[in-house]
Amino acid sequence: MSVTRKRVVITGLGVLSSIGKSIPEFKQGLLDKQVGIKPSEAYREYFEGAYASEILGELDYPGLDPELTHKLDKGALWGYRVGREALLDSDLLESDLKKKMGLMVGVSAAGTEAYLPFIMGKPEETNLDMVKYSGSYASICPLVSSLLEIGGGYELVATACTASPNAIGLAYDAIQNNKGNVMLALGSEPLYIPTFAGFYALKAMASGPCNPYSDQPGMSVGEGAGAIVLEEYEHAKARGAKIYGELLGYSTTSDAYHETAPDPKAEGSSLVMNTALRNTGLTAEDIDYVNAHGTGTEANDRSETLAIKKVFGEGSTPPISSTKSYFGHNIGAAGILELIACLLTLPEKKVLPTLNFGEARSYADLDYIPNDFRDMDVNVFMKNNYAFGGNNSCLVTSTKPGTIKTAEFDEQRVVITGMGSVSSLGLGNSEFTKGLMEGGATPQLQELKVELDEKDLGDLPVDEDGLIRYYCHKVESFNPRKILRSVDVRKLNNITLYAMVAMEQALKNAGYKVPKSAREEVGMIMGISKGPTSTISRLCESLSPDPNNVRTSEFAMSLMNSIATQCAISKGVKGYNTTLSSGVNAGLGSLIQGYEVIRQNLQDFMLAGASDEESHGFSPLMMLGNEDINYGKDSGSYKPYSERDSGYIMGEGASCLFMESLSAAKNRGAKVYAEVLGYGRASEYVYFHEEQSDGHAMADAITQALQEAQLSASDLDVIYGSAWSGKRTIQSELLGIKTALGESASEIPLTNVNSYFGFIEASGGLLTLTSAIHGAQDNLIFPIKNTESFALDGLNFVKDEILEKPLQHLLITGQSEGGNCYAIVLKKGEPS
């Protein structure tokens, strides 16, 4: 069915930069050609000749209790500040529309500040309140959504330098699928010492303010934040909103080349522009201007120049410029700040220059708009960004909303044709199913040496030998060399190896081989929670006492998107590529976005996965000391939905699904395991409140999913929940199910299989979904283990024995640690 895309416009802006701490200041800084890159206030004591673009001076946080600010890190505070400014600018700060508004965030070095005292060898300076509220990678999302009372659900994009434009893309997609008329997208990136030290050690820094495309190569790192309100065009017009521009579409791809260096042939960076043109129904001739990534490094500037020539042709390229010459490379916030800069100047027929431009380098033979504004009427422009790991993004925007014909797409039905898993149950579908049938695996007793006093960390179960003993579902008998024969597994961490093995299994199960001649036809989305904690721990250990000794070998592999990068390189996957680090159940977010990409006919094939390794360093200490989690004291203490102690036990592993359009599956003759009929996403904005959940966000997510699936509650045959532990999580899921499904909730079988393989943070929801699909093939429902009495009456819990009944429609639910709720409705595939 042909669908006309919704017009999506930008109706609010918020900014924090070294050249302006508000939209008016920032605009004036741009017009004055102000350079915010100066000798670093924070890092020149460690690094000789250090320059940076830094946020200096005290900041105010209107509407925020001053007593709260010391509990939050700068990433969350800055995200709140720019998000609030954008909502105020859009006249939505006090609007009820926020209840259904979604939040998409792009970051790179999140969750760092709370642990800086440990990183720098000063644990006595630890702020335990900050650890509690801002200590997880994804904490910025529940913090900002709670403080601004945004209830439409969130995702955290962690693709390093492309994070914020990719977050904008997710917001655009949500509006395309009627998940709200308004979305808030933001990027927030304070500059912390691991990031600065990593780039400095790579010798990528300029000796002064960067000068892209000219003179000596080198980048200038920076920090800042930006936010935009995206809104459906007719909705914006109806409420009389101010409109800055129209987002016509976007694209994201992978080089599948190297973990740090861009492809010198510029295949990925040209592919992302060509794909964005295809997605928007435009041609290269329609582009008036390109706001380039333009970091100033030799590798980037050379590759980007070549890419633009490939897309536009020699001699016919539009003018390009780099705004990093103003305020440096703001990493996760770079793209959104640069987009805002364009939206503030281009409507006034002023095209931003590349400042500090000297003698052009030998290959730099394009029009880079050196040093002075160009008076020029620009309608359609590209905003390009490229990241470590070869992740590429391109936003296509019009400064004259409504003047460009809206693109159309053939809406696709989306099916799952391949599954792969790694867990304590074993590797692959046969071992996973066998483990489910046999009642799950037995967790192993672990020992963790604690070098610090208990007072430094709060209450921890440390014995007289300084050890914490706890249970974990570990992956055993894991030999990746047998499966990943073309991969050098020695340099890879477990989280990456688990993801690769699950991906290999999913591809094999689907009967699909990535074609060498068309590697762009398949994309990948990876869900991550704590990420590569073993690598992060090694990186942080190398920073003290002298951060000049940072291990560069660990820097790129410590990034959240490094897992998807290595997976893409191993199979040559060059299509749609992003990493969602939204915390617990991030894998469900990856499935949702994979579904969205195929539904809109942006890709025929997608890999949607998640991966987790056993936590290292500080992470397990925080879980073991968290009373809300209530860590299990023995191997049988994990009791899902228990009215008393639920006994959380962590796990490790990965899950991966191969998804494709139904038409592609039919053309290949592929077996269809399930069809994705719809999804919902909503969030509780009660992060700072102690009261228990009323389940409204989960109920909203379920209602959305059923509406998109065009089903009623009575059509559901089974519910697989994935609440892991803690009263709030359990209440949110169970009350949400009961509220959304009404009388049917007492009839529909409800189960939870986390105790079979432990709760595997990012992957748990996907493994739950995989369990549901495996069981549905034989009309089986796997029971809840260990729980004797349940936390809520009036629900049909499946316990003790495997239940056999006809199954067609499956509901999968899950949520993050910050109250982000997911619901997905599947239809079992027809027997082959």
N, C-alpha and C positions, 0 to 999 in steps of 0.2 A: 504494500500500500504506500503510495507516494504521500509524503508529509512535508508541508512547508514549514521551514524553521521559524521559530519565534524570534522576533527581533529582541535583542538584549541590549539595553543601554546602561550607561554609567551615570548615576544620579547623586553620588556623594563621594568626597575625597577626604582623606586624612593622611598626615605626613609627619615624620620626625627625621630630620637630617642634619648633617653638620652645617648646611647652608640655610637652614630654616626649620623652626620647631612648630610651625603651623602652615597651613596652605598659603596665606598671604605672604608670610616671611619666605617660604620656599620659592614661591613664584618670583618675588623680588630678587632673591639670590640668583635665580636662573637668569633673569633679565640683566642683572648687574655683572654677570659672568664671574660670580664669586667662586673661588676654589677653596673647598673645605679640607683639602689634604695638607696636613702640616706635620712637623715633628711630633711624634706620638707622646702624649702625656702619660699614657699607661705603660708603654712597653719600651721606651728608650733606655730605661735602667737595665733592661735585660739584653736588648739587641742594638748593636751599633748602627747608627744611621737610620733608625726606625721611623718611618712615616706612616701615617694612617689618617683616615677621615673619621673623627670621633665626635660623639655627643658629649659636650662639656657643659658644666654648670648644673644647677639644680633644676629639676623638672616638677611641675605641678601636675596633679592627677585629679581634675575636677570630679566631684561626685564620689570620690573614694575615701573611705575612712582612713585618716593618717596612720592609725594603729595597725592597719592591715598592710601597709606598703612594705614594712620590714619583713613580712612573711613571704613576699612574692619576689621572684627574680625579675630582672630587667626585661627579659623576653615577654613575660606576661604583662608587666606594667606598661611597656611600650605598645604591645598589642592592644591593650585596653585603651590606651590614650588615643592612638590613631583610629581605632574602631569607633570610639565615642565621637571623635571629630567628624568622621565620615557619616555617621548616623545623624549627627546634628546638622551637618551640611545638607543632608538629604531630607531633613525635617521628619526623621523617623525615630529620634531618640526616645520620645515618649509614646510611640505608636504601638497599638496592639498587634501590628503586623509582625513585630519581633517574635511573637509566640510561634509563628510558622516559618520564620526566617532561618535559613541555614548558614553555617559558618565554615568556610574553607581557609585553612591556614597553611602558609609555606614557611619552613624554617630549615636551618642546617644544623647549627650547634645548640640545640635546645637541651634543657635539663642539665646544664653544665654548672651554672653559678653556685647552686647549693653545695656542690662537692669540691669547689675550688680550694677550700682549706685543706682537704685531704690530698688533693692533687699537688699542692705546693708545700706539703709537709707541716701544716699547721692545724691539726684536727681540733685543737682546743678552741679555735675560732668558729667552729661549725654553728650555724644557725639552724637548730632542729625544726623550728617552725617553717623555715624555707625548704628544708628537706621534705617535710610533710606535704606542703602545698605545691612546691615547684620542683620536686625531686625526680619526677618521671619525665621522659622525653616528651610525652604528649600533654603534659599538664597545662600548657598554654591554652589548649582548646577548652577544657571544662572551666578554667579560670575566667577566660574572656567571655565565654557564653553565659556563665553564671553572673558575672559582674554587670554585663550588658543585658541580661535576661533574654537571651536568644535561645529559642526552643526547638528549632527545626533540624537539629542534628549537626554533626560536624565531621570533618576529616582533616588529618594533618599530612600534608605532602612534604616528603623529605628527600628531594632530589638535588640537594646542595644548591648550586647557583641557578637552577631553573625552578626552584620550589614555589616561589610566589606566582609566576605566570602559569605554572601547572595547576596551582590552586584556583586561579581565576578560571581556567578551563573546566575544572570540576564544577564550579559554581554555574558556569554557562550550561553545562550538561544537565544539572539539576533543574534549571528553569525549563530546558527543552522537554523534560519529562514531567512537567506539572507538579514538581515537588515543592513548589513555592513560587510566588511572583517576585520575591525579593531575596537576595543573598548578599552576605557580607564576605568579602575575600580580603585577606591581609597577609603581609609578610613582616616578620619581626626578627631582627638579627643583631643582638649585641655582639661585640667583638671580644672573645675570650682567649686566654693565652694558648690553649691547644691549637686553635685555628691560626693565630698569628705565628706561633712557633713553627707549625707545619709548613706554611707558605714561605716563611723566612728560610727554613732549612732547605727547601727545594730551590732556593736561589731564584725565586720568581719575582721578588720585590724590586720596585724601582727605587733609585737613590733619592728621589724627590717626588713631587706630584707626577702621576703617570701621564704619558703623552702618546696615546694610542696611534698606531700606524706611522709614527715618525721617531727620529732620533734613536736613543738607546731604548731597547725593549725593557719592560718591567711593569708590574701591576702595583696598584695601591689598594690595600684592603680598607674596608670601611665598615661602619655600622649605621643602623637606622631602621625605620619601620614605615610601612605605608598601608593604606586600606582604601578599598573602593566598594561602593554599593552598586550591585548589578540588579537590574530590574527589567521585567517584561515591558516592552515599549508602550503598549496600550494602557497598561496599568499605571505607568509613570505619567503618561499624558493625562489620564483621567484624574489624577490627584494633583496635577499642576506642578510636577517635579521639575527642577532645574536639570538639564541634560547636558553632560560634557561630551559625550561621544557614544558611538554604537560599536559594540564588540561583534564583529561579523563572523568570527569563528577562530579556531586555534588548531594546533597540532603539537604532538610530542613524539619523538622517535629516539632510537638508540643507534650510536655508531657501531656497537658490537665490535669494538676495535681494541681499546686499551683502558686500563683503570684510571689513568690520569691524562694522557695525551690525547688531543683531538686527532681524528683521522686526517692525515696530510692530503689525502685525495678529496677531502670535503664531501664524501658521499652522504654521511648522516646529516650534516648541516645544510646541504642542499636539498636532501630528501624532506626535511621538516618544513622547509619553505614551500616546496612543490605540493606536499600533502596539505598544507594549510590553504593553498590556492584551490586545490581540488575540493576541500571541505566547504569552502565559501563560494564555490562556483565562479571564481575570478581567474584572470590570467595575469601573467607578469606585467603586462602593459597597464593593468589597472592600479599598480602600486606607484605612488608618487614619491615615497620616501621610506627609508629603512633606518630605524633606530637600532644600531648594531650592539652586539655584546661588547666588543671593543675593550678588552681588558688591558691591552698594552703589551702583553707577552708576545714573543715571536711566534710561538706555535699557534695561539688563538688568532692573531691578526692576519697571519699568512693564510691559514685555513679558511677564515671567514671571508677574506677578500676573494679567494678562489671560489667559494660557495656562491657568493653573489654573482660572480661572472657566469657560473654554470647555470644559474636560474634565470638571469635576465639577459645573458648574452653579452659578448664583448662589444663595448661601445654603446650599449643601450641601458646601462645600469642607472637606476635612480640615485640621487644624492643619499649618502649615508653619513651618520655621525655617531660618536660615542659620548654619552653623558657621564660615563665613569670619570672623565677628565674633570668634572665638577666635584663629585663627592665619593669617588673611589668605587671599589667593588664591594657592594653590601651583601654579597653571598646570597643567602636565602631571601633577602628582601630586595635584591638588585632589580629584578624585572618589574616589580610593581612600582618601585620608586621611579624607574625610568619611564614607565607608561604614564604615570601621573605627570612627570615633567613634560611629556609630549602633549597631554590633554590640557595643560595650562598655557602652552605657548602656541601650538599649531593653529588653534582657532583664531588667533590674532595674526595669522600669516607670518609667524616668526619660526623659522626652523632652527633648532638648537645646533650650535657649533661643536666641533671637537676642539676643546681648549688645549693650550700648551703645545700646539702643533708646530713642529720645527721642520727639519728636512725629511721628506717622505722616504721611507725605506724602499729598497730596490723593487720589491714586489707590490708596493702600495700605490697603484696607479688609478684609483677610483676618485670620485669627488667626495672627500671627507668633510666638507664644509669647515675649513680650517679657521679657527679663532674668532670668527664673527658670525652673527646671526645672518641667515639668508632670508630675505623677504620673498615669500613664495606661498602660493595657495595650495595647500595639501588637503586632499579629501581622505584617501585611503593610505594607511601606512602600516608597515610591519614593525613589530617589536620582537627582536630575536635574542635569545639567551642560550648559552651552552654551559654544560657542567662537567665536573669530574665524572668519570665513568662513561663519557660520551652521551649523556642525556641532553637532548636538544628540545627547545620549545620555540614556538612562533605564534604570536597573537596578531590577528589582522583586525584593524580598527578603523572606523570612519569618524572623521570630525564633523560630518554633516549627516546626522541620523535620518534614516528614511529615504536616502537618495540612492542607495545601492539595492538592486534587486535581491530579494531574500532567496537563499539557496533552498533546495529541496533534497529530501533523501527518501529512499525506499525502506520503510520500517521493516525490520527483520525479527523473526521469532528466534529465540536464543536457547540453545540446548547444550547440555554437558555430555561429552562423548569420551572423555578420558579422565581417570583419577589416579593419583599417586600419593603415597603416604610413607612417612618415617615416624615411628613412635616406639614406645616400650613393647607394643604388641608385635613389632617386627617391621619388615620392609615390604612394601607392595600390597596389592589388594588381597591376595590369597591369605597372607599371614595376618593382615589386619582383620579380615572377616573371621578367620579362625579364632583370633584372640577375642573378638566380640562374642562369638558363639560359646567360648569357654569361660566367659565371665571376666575377662580382662587380665592384666599383668599384675605382678606383685612389685611394689616400689622397693628401692634399695636404701639402706641406711647410709647416710653420708656424714662426714665429719668436716667441720669448718673451723680453722684456727682463727681466734680473735686476738689481735695484738693490742687492742685498745681497751681502756676501762669501760665498764658498762655505762658509766655516767656520760661518756662521750656519745653514746648511741641510743640512750633510753633503755628500757627494760629488755634484756635479751636472756634467753635460757643458756647461759654460759656455765659450764661445769668447772670443777676445781682445777682441771688441767688446761683451762682456757679454750675449751672446745665447745662448739654447738653441734649437737647430733640431731639430724633431721632426715626425713624421708623424701626421696625424689624418684620419679619414674624416668629412668635413664634409657637411652638407646644403647643396646648391647649388641655385641657381635657385628659391629658396623665396619665393613671393609669397602670403602668407596672405590678402591682401585678396580674391583671386579665389575663395577657398573660404569664408572667414568673413565673409560680406557684412554680417551684422547685428552684428558685433563691432568695437569700436574697438581695433584692433590696436596703436595707437601706444603705449599705456601698458602693454603686456604684454611680458614677456621671452620669449626663444626657447623655453625649456622648456615654458612654458604654451601658446605657439602651436603647437609640435609636438604636444602632447597634444590640443589642440582639433582640429587637422587630422586626426590619426589617429582621433579619436572621430567626427568628421563622416563620414569614410570608412567606418568600421565600421557606423554607423547606416544610411548609404546602401546599403552592401553587403548589409545585413540586410533592407533594405526596410522599415525601422521609423521612424516619426515619433513623437516624444514627444507624447502627447495633452495638450492644454492643460487638459482637464477631469479628467485623472487622472495628473498628473505624478509622483505618489508611487509609481506602479506600476513605475518603473525606478530602479535604484540605480547607484552608481558606487564602484569601488575603484581607487585610483591607487598604483602602486609607484614609489618615489623612492630614489635613492642619495645623491648629493651635493646634489641639489636646485637651487634657482635661484641658482647661484653668481655670476652677473653682478649680481643684485640684492643678494645678501649682501655682495659686495665693495663696492658703492656705499654700503650701509648702514654697514659697518665703517669705511670711509674717512671718513665724516662724524662719527664719534665722537671723533676726535683732531684737534686738542688739546683741544677743549671738547665733552664729550658732550651739553651742552645744545643743540648745533647739529645733533643727529641728524636725518636726513631722515625725517620721518614718512611721506612718500609711499612710502618703501621698506620700512617696518617690517612692515606686513601682508603685502606681497608677498614678503618674505624667508622667510616661514614655509613649512614643507614642505607643509602642506595647502592652500596658496594655489593650487596647480595644479588640484587637484580642485574647489576653490571656484569658480574662474573657469570651469571646464568645466561645472559644475552650473548656474551662473548663465546661461551662454550658451544652454543647451538647456532650462532649467527643470526639471532633474532633482532631485526632492525625496525620493526613496526612500533606501534604505540607503546610507550614505556613510562611507567611511573612507580614510585614507592610510597605507600601509605603507612605512616608510623603513628597511627591513631591509638596505640596502646592495646589493651586486651581486646581480643576479637577483631583486630585490624584485618584479618583474613576475610571476614565477611564484607568489609569495605572494599577489598580488592575484587571480590566476586561481583558486588554491586556495580563497580565502575567497569569491570570487564563486560558485564551485561549491557551497560549503557553504551559502551563503544560499539558493540556488535549491533545492538538495537538500532542505533543511528546509522548503521552501514558505514562506519568509519574503518572497520576491519572485519574480515571474514572470520579470523581465528585469533583467539586470545588465550594466554596462560594466566590463570589467576591463582596465586599461591600465598603462602605465609610460612615463616620459619622462625624457630627459637632454639637457642642452645642453653644448656644449664647456666644459670646466672653466675657471674664471677665478680670479684671485688666487693664493692659496697652494696650492690643490688640485693643479694640474698639476705644480708643483715637487716635491711629495711623491711623485707617481707616477714622475716622471722620475728621481728620486734613489733609488728603491726597487730594490735589486738583485734582490729576489725576483720583481718584476714583469718585469724584463729588457726594457725598452722597445725596440721595433724601431728599427734604425738605417737601414733603407731600406724602400722601399715594398713589397718582396716578402719581407720578413723575418718576417712573421706566419705561423708554422708550427704549427698546432694539434697537440698530442700529440707534438711532436718530442722525440726522446731528447736533443737538444742544445738550442741556443738556440731559444726559442719566439717571441721577437720581438713581444710584445704591441703593438698599435696601437689607440689609443682611437678611439671614434666618438661620434656624437651622433644623436639621433632619438627616435622614439616608436613604440609599438605599442598597439593597442587591439582587444579582442575584444568582440563582442556575444554574450552568453550568455542562454539562456532554457530554460525547461522544455520537454521534448519535446512535451508536450501543447499548450503555447502555440504552439510552432513548427508543429505540425500544424494547429492552428486557423487560423494565419495563412497556411498554405501556403508556409512559408519553406523555403529550401534549407538542408539540414543539412550542414555541412562535416565535422564530427566530433562524437562524443559523448565526454564526459569519464567514464571508467569508474572512476577511483580515483586517489588520491595518497598520497604518503608524505613525511614530513619528519623529519629527525634531525640531530644536531649532534655534531661532534667537540669534546670538551672538553680540547683540548691547546694552547690559545692561547699559552701561555708556554713551550712546549717546542720544541726544535729538531729533534727526530726527525721523520722523514717519516711521512706518513699511511699507515695500513694499510687504508683504505677502508671501515672498519666502519660509519660513519655513512651513507655513500652506499648500501652494501649493505642496511642497515636500511630506508632510505627506499624503495628499489626493492621490497623484500620487502613492505612495507606496501601500496604501490600495487598490486602484483600480487594480494595477498590481497583488497583491496577490489574490484578488478576481476574477481575469481574466475577468474584466468588463471594458467597456468604459464609458465615461461620459454620453453618451446618454442612458445608461441602468439604470441610477438612476431615481427614481420616486419622491424622496423628500430629502431635506437637513434639518436637525435639528442642528442649531448652538447653541453655549452656551457662546458666548462672553458676559461679564457681564457689563463692564463699561470702560470708558477711551478711548481716541482717538486711542491709539496704539493697544489696544486689538481689538477694532472694525475694524480698518483698516486691521490688520493682518488677521482676519478671513474672512472679505468680499473680500479683494484683493486676498487672497489665494484661495478662492473658484472660483473667477472669472478667475484667472490665470490658475488654474489646469483644470477647466472644459470648458474653451473656450466658444464657441458659445452656448453650452448647458446650461451654467450658467443662461442665460436669460430665459430659458424655465422651468427649474426645480424649483418647489415650494421650497421656503426657509423660515423657521420660527425659532422662539426663544421663549421659554416658561418660561424664568427666572422670569418674572414679575408675574407669577401665584403664586409662592411660595417663592419669594426672591432668592437671589443668596446664595446658601448653598455651601460653598467653596469647600471642597473635594468632596461632594456628588452631586454638581450641574450637572456635566456632566452625571453621572449615572441616575439621575432623568430625565434629558432631554432624554436620551436613552430609559428609561422606558416609558416616555410619547409617544415617537415615536412608540414603540412596541404596547402600548395600542391603540393608534389611528389607527395603521395599521390593527389591528384585524377587524375593521369595515370600513377600507378604508377612514379614516378621518385624516385630518391634522389640528392641533390646531393653531389658528392664533396668530400673535404678538399683544400684548396689548399696548395701550396708545400711540404708536408712530404715529405721523402725517406725518413727512417727514424724509426720510432715508439718511444715510451718503454716499451712493454710488449708482449711476445709473447703469442700465444694469443688475439688478438682479430681480428675480421674488418673491418679498416678499409677504407672505400670511398675510393679515391684515383684521381686522374687523370681518369676519365671518369664521366659520369652513368650510374648503374646503373638498369636497368629491370627491375622484378619486381613480381608481385602484392603489394599492400599492404593490410592491414586493421587490424592492431594496432600502434600506435606508442608507443614509450617515449621520453620527454623527461627529461633529467637536467640539473641545474645546482646550483651552490652559491654561497654568499656568500664574501666575503674572510675571514670569521671561521669558516668551516667549517660553515655551515648548509646542509644538503643537501636538495634537492628531487627528487622523482620523480613524473611524471605519466603515466598510461596513457590513450591515446586510441583510439577506434575510428573509422575513416574512415566518413563519412556515406554513405548509399546514393546512387547517381547519381540526379539529378532527372529 
